[in-house]
Amino acid sequence: MPRRLPIEQAQERLRCEVSPGQRPFAELDLDEVWLRFVRFGSQRFDTANTPDADGLLCQYGTHAFDGPPAFTLDFARQFEVNDASGEHDHYIQLHCELRYEPVPQLRALGHFESWFFHDTDEELDRWVDGLGLHEFWTIVRNFHPTEIRVYQEQV
């Protein structure tokens, strides 16, 4: 098995993966960001030996967490962090968040979330393909994100 990267390198890996080079984030489209996130999601990190230690999340909805309402499509990766005795301590979540004007077509999508966890019986490709069948991809593709943010938080 190839050596896995330390979790501490994950945020920089995500930034490098999503970084468009000389192009501003806002010029990226949904398909390009998703492809880059999935590529990041396929990289393995040194995580706890539990079934939910390394997960990917695709979620969306209209929210007003830190300002005016926005339709937010969030691709996240969650790592479980254990203490010295091997017990759960906290999670680290890395987000690649696309924000859109909350137009009626996007608001009408409601809310959605889907998880994938490495080291389970599910295959990453099957999860990715299944998400591609959802109607929201077709609708969201018609709009351009007003902002793309990459950030990390502890939960």
BELDA-V764284 format. One record per residue. N is the residue number from 1. RES is the residue in one small letter. PHI is phi in degrees with one decimal (none if undefined). OMEGA is omega in whole degrees, -180 to 180 (999 if undefined). NEAR is the number of other ideal C-beta (glycine too) atoms within 12 Angstrom. Layout:
BEGIN
n=N res=RES phi=PHI omega=OMEGA near=NEAR
n=N res=RES phi=PHI omega=OMEGA near=NEAR
END
This chain:
BEGIN
n=1 res=m phi=none omega=179 near=6
n=2 res=p phi=-65.1 omega=179 near=8
n=3 res=r phi=-62.6 omega=180 near=10
n=4 res=r phi=-90.6 omega=-180 near=21
n=5 res=l phi=-75.7 omega=175 near=20
n=6 res=p phi=-67.8 omega=179 near=18
n=7 res=i phi=-56.4 omega=-179 near=31
n=8 res=e phi=-61.0 omega=179 near=16
n=9 res=q phi=-92.4 omega=-173 near=23
n=10 res=a phi=-64.9 omega=-178 near=34
n=11 res=q phi=-62.2 omega=179 near=27
n=12 res=e phi=-65.5 omega=177 near=20
n=13 res=r phi=-61.2 omega=179 near=29
n=14 res=l phi=-64.1 omega=178 near=37
n=15 res=r phi=-58.5 omega=179 near=23
n=16 res=c phi=-65.4 omega=-179 near=17
n=17 res=e phi=-66.9 omega=-176 near=30
n=18 res=v phi=-83.2 omega=-177 near=34
n=19 res=s phi=-55.8 omega=-178 near=21
n=20 res=p phi=-86.2 omega=-178 near=19
n=21 res=g phi=76.3 omega=-178 near=13
n=22 res=q phi=-85.3 omega=-178 near=7
n=23 res=r phi=-85.7 omega=174 near=14
n=24 res=p phi=-64.7 omega=177 near=14
n=25 res=f phi=-49.3 omega=-174 near=26
n=26 res=a phi=-61.5 omega=179 near=18
n=27 res=e phi=-85.3 omega=178 near=16
n=28 res=l phi=-75.7 omega=176 near=26
n=29 res=d phi=-103.7 omega=-175 near=24
n=30 res=l phi=-55.1 omega=-176 near=31
n=31 res=d phi=-62.6 omega=-180 near=17
n=32 res=e phi=-67.3 omega=179 near=26
n=33 res=v phi=-64.0 omega=-180 near=38
n=34 res=w phi=-61.6 omega=179 near=32
n=35 res=l phi=-58.1 omega=180 near=20
n=36 res=r phi=-67.6 omega=178 near=30
n=37 res=f phi=-65.7 omega=179 near=38
n=38 res=v phi=-63.4 omega=177 near=28
n=39 res=r phi=-60.5 omega=175 near=22
n=40 res=f phi=-62.0 omega=-179 near=34
n=41 res=g phi=-64.8 omega=179 near=37
n=42 res=s phi=-83.3 omega=177 near=22
n=43 res=q phi=-73.9 omega=-178 near=30
n=44 res=r phi=-100.9 omega=-179 near=24
n=45 res=f phi=-122.2 omega=-179 near=34
n=46 res=d phi=-77.9 omega=-176 near=22
n=47 res=t phi=-114.0 omega=176 near=29
n=48 res=a phi=-59.9 omega=-179 near=29
n=49 res=n phi=-91.8 omega=177 near=14
n=50 res=t phi=-130.3 omega=-175 near=20
n=51 res=p phi=-62.5 omega=-177 near=17
n=52 res=d phi=-113.2 omega=-176 near=23
n=53 res=a phi=-78.5 omega=-177 near=28
n=54 res=d phi=-142.1 omega=-176 near=38
n=55 res=g phi=-126.8 omega=174 near=34
n=56 res=l phi=-114.1 omega=-178 near=39
n=57 res=l phi=-133.1 omega=169 near=31
n=58 res=c phi=-117.9 omega=-180 near=37
n=59 res=q phi=-144.9 omega=175 near=30
n=60 res=y phi=-149.6 omega=177 near=36
n=61 res=g phi=166.4 omega=177 near=26
n=62 res=t phi=-99.9 omega=-175 near=26
n=63 res=h phi=-139.2 omega=174 near=23
n=64 res=a phi=-130.7 omega=-176 near=13
n=65 res=f phi=-67.8 omega=-174 near=16
n=66 res=d phi=-136.4 omega=-180 near=13
n=67 res=g phi=152.7 omega=180 near=12
n=68 res=p phi=-66.1 omega=180 near=15
n=69 res=p phi=-55.9 omega=176 near=18
n=70 res=a phi=-145.0 omega=170 near=28
n=71 res=f phi=-81.4 omega=-175 near=37
n=72 res=t phi=-119.5 omega=172 near=38
n=73 res=l phi=-109.1 omega=-172 near=43
n=74 res=d phi=-119.2 omega=171 near=37
n=75 res=f phi=-103.8 omega=-175 near=41
n=76 res=a phi=-129.3 omega=172 near=37
n=77 res=r phi=-125.6 omega=-177 near=44
n=78 res=q phi=-121.8 omega=176 near=35
n=79 res=f phi=-115.0 omega=172 near=41
n=80 res=e phi=-82.8 omega=177 near=31
n=81 res=v phi=-117.6 omega=-180 near=27
n=82 res=n phi=-103.4 omega=177 near=21
n=83 res=d phi=-81.8 omega=-176 near=11
n=84 res=a phi=-61.0 omega=-180 near=7
n=85 res=s phi=-89.8 omega=178 near=8
n=86 res=g phi=89.4 omega=179 near=13
n=87 res=e phi=-88.6 omega=179 near=12
n=88 res=h phi=-57.0 omega=177 near=16
n=89 res=d phi=-113.3 omega=180 near=17
n=90 res=h phi=-167.1 omega=174 near=17
n=91 res=y phi=-115.4 omega=169 near=26
n=92 res=i phi=-111.6 omega=177 near=31
n=93 res=q phi=-116.2 omega=174 near=30
n=94 res=l phi=-108.1 omega=-176 near=39
n=95 res=h phi=-116.6 omega=167 near=34
n=96 res=c phi=-120.9 omega=-168 near=44
n=97 res=e phi=-111.9 omega=176 near=36
n=98 res=l phi=-106.6 omega=-180 near=40
n=99 res=r phi=-111.4 omega=-178 near=34
n=100 res=y phi=-130.6 omega=170 near=35
n=101 res=e phi=-59.1 omega=-177 near=22
n=102 res=p phi=-80.8 omega=-179 near=24
n=103 res=v phi=-67.4 omega=-176 near=19
n=104 res=p phi=-54.3 omega=-179 near=13
n=105 res=q phi=-63.1 omega=179 near=20
n=106 res=l phi=-78.4 omega=177 near=33
n=107 res=r phi=-58.4 omega=-178 near=22
n=108 res=a phi=-64.3 omega=178 near=17
n=109 res=l phi=-69.8 omega=180 near=27
n=110 res=g phi=73.5 omega=-178 near=18
n=111 res=h phi=-126.0 omega=-178 near=19
n=112 res=f phi=-156.0 omega=169 near=24
n=113 res=e phi=-151.7 omega=177 near=22
n=114 res=s phi=-144.6 omega=-179 near=25
n=115 res=w phi=-107.8 omega=167 near=25
n=116 res=f phi=-131.5 omega=176 near=33
n=117 res=f phi=-124.1 omega=172 near=26
n=118 res=h phi=-63.8 omega=177 near=30
n=119 res=d phi=64.1 omega=171 near=22
n=120 res=t phi=-121.5 omega=180 near=18
n=121 res=d phi=-76.3 omega=-179 near=11
n=122 res=e phi=-77.3 omega=178 near=20
n=123 res=e phi=-103.5 omega=-179 near=15
n=124 res=l phi=-57.7 omega=-179 near=28
n=125 res=d phi=-60.3 omega=180 near=14
n=126 res=r phi=-66.4 omega=178 near=15
n=127 res=w phi=-63.5 omega=180 near=26
n=128 res=v phi=-60.4 omega=180 near=25
n=129 res=d phi=-61.9 omega=179 near=15
n=130 res=g phi=-63.5 omega=178 near=17
n=131 res=l phi=-65.6 omega=-180 near=31
n=132 res=g phi=-63.6 omega=179 near=21
n=133 res=l phi=-85.2 omega=-178 near=13
n=134 res=h phi=-71.2 omega=-179 near=24
n=135 res=e phi=-59.2 omega=-175 near=17
n=136 res=f phi=-59.6 omega=180 near=31
n=137 res=w phi=-58.0 omega=-178 near=24
n=138 res=t phi=-62.6 omega=-178 near=15
n=139 res=i phi=-72.8 omega=-176 near=23
n=140 res=v phi=-64.9 omega=179 near=33
n=141 res=r phi=-57.7 omega=-179 near=23
n=142 res=n phi=-75.1 omega=-176 near=18
n=143 res=f phi=-124.8 omega=180 near=26
n=144 res=h phi=-107.6 omega=-180 near=24
n=145 res=p phi=-63.3 omega=175 near=34
n=146 res=t phi=-83.8 omega=-179 near=24
n=147 res=e phi=-157.4 omega=172 near=26
n=148 res=i phi=-127.4 omega=-179 near=35
n=149 res=r phi=-122.0 omega=171 near=28
n=150 res=v phi=-118.8 omega=-179 near=33
n=151 res=y phi=-153.7 omega=-180 near=21
n=152 res=q phi=-124.2 omega=174 near=26
n=153 res=e phi=-144.3 omega=176 near=20
n=154 res=q phi=-104.1 omega=179 near=16
n=155 res=v phi=-127.4 omega=999 near=17
END
